[in-house]
Amino acid sequence: MALLPENIIDRLVQMERRIQALSTAVNTRPPLNEIRPVPPENPPPNPPAPKPVLRVFDGYNHELFADDIATGGLARPWLQLMPPVDHVNVAKWPSTTSTSFTPIAQSFNPVWQPKMRLMMYTKVSSGASGQVKVMVDGQQFGPTVAAGQSFDHTGLLPVDLPTKFGKVMTVEVHAVVTSASGTVYAQTVSMYGTQT
């Protein structure tokens, strides 16, 4: 007996099921971006057509990315920039002579990414010893290093990202002299957020 082609009705039913499954999968995930026209605050008499605004949101409805329609470029996230520092003249670095951990430098930064990289030079006066560590919102970030060693750590921020996203975290450098006397110095040279 000759082989008959597969029933066309059965093939159409299978195709319909696959299309329905694909449609369900596409529509159950929220959109990852939106383009919204934003009307100007003080429109001119003959306003030009509004420029589209690109906004990208994550699964928690946090705005991850936005363009700047006024001048072009990036509106969000705000990227933290470190101020220029004197990394050569150690006497100008934040320092302490305390024999208990003391904050010697502090900054406030928005939380946009789950991880951070922080690089810092440390020094200690001749004949002395000490330690340096970094605190983020009161919790230690990375290792405690002996003064004189570089601190270079990349790791998860010790914060709850979904509730802290877009809010400000406090980053502090703490130092201590562990010898009878002396001075411990620390100078942050790079700090930025990274992805997991």
Protein Blocks (a to p, Z undefined) as FASTA:
>chain_A
ZZddddfklmmmmmmmmmmmmmmmmmmpccfbdcdddddfbdcfbdcddddddddddfko
pafbdcdfkngpjfbdcddddddddfklmmlpccdfbfbdcdfbdcddddfbfbdcdddd
ddddehiacdddddeehiaehjdddehiacddddddfbdfklmgopacddddddddfbfb
dcdddddfbdcdddZZ
